[in-house]
Amino acid sequence: MKDNEWKEAIHILRRQAGFDFAGIASVVRTNRTLLVWRAASGNRNRNYLKIVLEPGKGIAGGVFQHKKTMIVQDVKACYTESEIVHSPILLAEDLGSFTAFPLWKDEEVKGVLLFGMRCGNCLTRERYKQLVDLLPDRLCGMKLCPGLYDDALENSAPFKEYRELPIYELVDIPVRAALREERHRIARDLHDSVIQNLLGVQMFLRTLKYVESMDEIREGLLTADDSLSQIQKELRDILVSVKPDIVEKLGLLEAFRKHIRFLEESYQIDVDFRQNIGDRRFMPDIETVYYRVGQEAMANACKYAGVSVVRAELFLEEEHILVLEICDNGKGFDSENMQISGGGMGLPGMYYWAASIGAVLTVRSAPGLGTSVRIETEAFLTDGDQSGLDAIPEN
């Protein structure tokens, strides 16, 4: 069948069953088995077409691997934020509850059919029964075997293999979300500091029009010049904080030192930074990811933890395991229900960056008990020098 015929078939079912979204994924076999979303109805955009999954990964990959219908009543209750990041269809369509069915042909699962709602706790037993009653025996040339509600509900947790393995390709959905949040952060920084200070200089210069004493005018111009120099510095600091090629030019250690100075000046907070990497360099992708994760974790601690000191450690463990850990003893948050101040995509962005290099990211937090963000992966030195590592000294 052609994709537009698939789309028409699931569009009719979605409208009849009253769901917000319906999508169908199919198996593609080349030199490896992959799953792609082929058609959708009720979709908010066409990002689903960019999602490529391996068996066992994502919603479609999990249903394909385990050949079971699954029901998730409340995505936020059943999935951690990192697990949602690794289920791109949930991010692409902002689904709060869903059910997904395996589609069979020739005794094999050849596709996955998904119906979702954008609110949680919407997939009741009655709604599921109404949907099953509407489903045909065959859809798009494949057989449907929905299964019982209670059995499908038992499969609501992310599959074990799915939690342990990174997704094959997350495409650019969380990347764009992280970039949107970064743009908003830059806009806030520009508005709160640069623009306000420029307005102050402008108002000050306007008052000089009414000053008759040349000495007062000269003094005023010197004051304005100092203010403009400070604004120029703020702009440079903002640029440094978002421009990743700083890592390539300066190295990971110096990039962090420069960013930490920016944070300390901006938030009037001390960052206790310790490291043992010295001037050692790593693969560019690894350095960029560690810098990105460190940026986000330290900025969150400075802005939201409510503490005067944040601890950061960057060190090599066992000569080739690179570890970055950002800790604070501040307010913390419920890591099982991540309603973070600022409402951004910081944590999903960090999980994405870590997954892109095969690193392990661990976020631990609880209300009143502070927060710890740790990323680690194998990171062999690019200069071949992997000897002589010292204990972590103070920066």
Secondary structure as GFF3:
##gff-version 3
##sequence-region A 1 395
A	DSSP	alpha_helix	3	17	.	.	.	ID=ss1
A	DSSP	beta_strand	21	29	.	.	.	ID=ss2
A	DSSP	beta_strand	33	41	.	.	.	ID=ss3
A	DSSP	three_ten_helix	47	50	.	.	.	ID=ss4
A	DSSP	beta_strand	52	53	.	.	.	ID=ss5
A	DSSP	alpha_helix	58	66	.	.	.	ID=ss6
A	DSSP	beta_strand	70	72	.	.	.	ID=ss7
A	DSSP	alpha_helix	75	78	.	.	.	ID=ss8
A	DSSP	alpha_helix	81	85	.	.	.	ID=ss9
A	DSSP	alpha_helix	88	93	.	.	.	ID=ss10
A	DSSP	beta_strand	97	105	.	.	.	ID=ss11
A	DSSP	beta_strand	108	117	.	.	.	ID=ss12
A	DSSP	alpha_helix	125	134	.	.	.	ID=ss13
A	DSSP	beta_strand	138	139	.	.	.	ID=ss14
A	DSSP	beta_strand	142	144	.	.	.	ID=ss15
A	DSSP	alpha_helix	149	153	.	.	.	ID=ss16
A	DSSP	alpha_helix	160	164	.	.	.	ID=ss17
A	DSSP	alpha_helix	173	189	.	.	.	ID=ss18
A	DSSP	pi_helix	190	195	.	.	.	ID=ss19
A	DSSP	alpha_helix	196	207	.	.	.	ID=ss20
A	DSSP	three_ten_helix	208	210	.	.	.	ID=ss21
A	DSSP	alpha_helix	214	242	.	.	.	ID=ss22
A	DSSP	alpha_helix	245	250	.	.	.	ID=ss23
A	DSSP	alpha_helix	252	267	.	.	.	ID=ss24
A	DSSP	beta_strand	270	275	.	.	.	ID=ss25
A	DSSP	alpha_helix	284	304	.	.	.	ID=ss26
A	DSSP	beta_strand	309	317	.	.	.	ID=ss27
A	DSSP	beta_strand	321	328	.	.	.	ID=ss28
A	DSSP	alpha_helix	346	356	.	.	.	ID=ss29
A	DSSP	beta_strand	360	365	.	.	.	ID=ss30
A	DSSP	beta_strand	371	378	.	.	.	ID=ss31
###
